[in-house]
């Protein structure tokens, strides 16, 4: 999506689609809204059409059509049509000044339509927006199925107060993508507020195009926001819009802190993301300017407090700890008992990123195979960068020479498949060296799968002495300990029973009541709020990094779960 608060409607030249999708079977109609500044500028509008599943030139490029802005109005209707398999575009009853249509027929199931403002002299992109296009309503409905728009289910907590009629909650995160910890939480809080008839809108700079009917561009905040509104901001990575958000005039600014991955753990395989994390850490001190603070764990809360000005007098207890997931009260079930078998299945779930230390997981598994040759390792999750993925395959095949068929790279899976993996696993193993909460550990505990994990403070906070943790990565020794555990049925039963009890306690805190409590009319800000323009971060605490909102950085996700 690429929206930015620097692109303020009414202040800069902008173009936006009024509709969130185009359906060719319904006539292919769409409408664009141009700012007055755009019409008064020496710009052109380019409608650029690509195959959504192959958006590359020329194979997936169907064509572009260029129209002079000075001959358009603030609102212009357009038409996308197919003639003989060739897509054509019209805008505002004007013939295009220039156009290019691919001579080769491009097969497609769905399209992405870009509306781009370009400078006539330099051809530089000034602003852009995009929407998906489909052949039929059936194709559109299929595209939207990644996140359910059924707000009533699953049922979360209900209000214990009357929400002010004149107020709207504005949920904001730099990135909102389904099947990502931060994105899922934003979407579930949105659903929670919808269930309770609290007016709510959700905004992001980057989001999945399939969510563009509900997730608004973040630059719309400037015109949407009202003085009685409350803004709930999710922070997990560097955000060039953060200082702009702090300048908005609202009733209450609330920040939820997920944690920021340690840059040094990403430096080798993803240096760009490492720099983004460094910049995110430098921004953490800005969160002290919010009226109310929450975090996904006490460990994250302590990390946040350590970045604040000492004279603010904040402690961990001043930050509300709310687990980073919502679940309905009826979701908990008694986990099935684990049956000990010779064919051991070790399981990891999560993103394939270098701070998760998948190579250490492979090392442990290699040592475990010496004790149980029938064991298998299942790695569930995606998001691997090419460099890290190539390294992991080298470790598996060349360094450790693990037997073929023993390591299963399952990739992304459905919720049903994930539940089956947890249920069939002998143990869940985590080697991760950076976590703010670690949802997979919680999920394994809830599923009745014994957890064997590197003892990060946040992981131990989730487990609370249930499961087995370690602080030294001595692979031969760890393999022997894990092997002994999995062949002791009494101990496995004791661990899984205690884990499940702990998971149910955590789950009772995941019904949404903690988030509803952030918006209570009578709640007092527990943060001694500094002037939103007055507090300055300490260079020492920020690592000496100078904040620059115009610096290039990655749009990739960076949550700690």
Buried (B, 14 or more C-beta within 10 A) or exposed (E): BBBBBEBBBEEBBBBBBEEBBBBBEEEBBBEBBBBEBBBEBEBBBBBBBBBBEEBEEEEBBBBBBBBBBEEBEEEBEBBBEEEEEBBBBBBBEBEBBEBBBBEEEBEBEBBBBBBBBBBBEEEEEBBBBBBBBBBEEEBBEBBBEEBEEEEEEBBBBEBEEEBBEEBBBBBBBBBBBBBBBBBBBBBBBBBBBBBBEBBBBBBBBBBBBBBBBBBBBBBBBBEBBEEEBBBBBBBBBBBBBBBBBBEBEBBBBBBBBBBBBBBEBBBEBBEEBBBBBBBBBBBBBBBBBBBBBBBBBBBBBBBBBEBBBEEBEBEBEBBBBBBBBBBBEEEBEEBEEBEEEEEBBBBBBBBBBBBBBBBBBBBBBBBBBEBBEEBBBBBBBEBBBEEBBEBBBEBBEEEBEBEEEBBBBBEEBEEEEBBEBBEBBBBBBBBBBBBBBBBBBBBBBBBBBBBBBBBBEBBBBBBBEBBBBBEEBEBBEBBBBBBEBBBEEEBBBEBBBBBBEBBEEBBEBBBBBBBBBBBEEEBEBBBEBBEBEEBEBEEEBBEEBEBEBEEEBBEBBBBBB
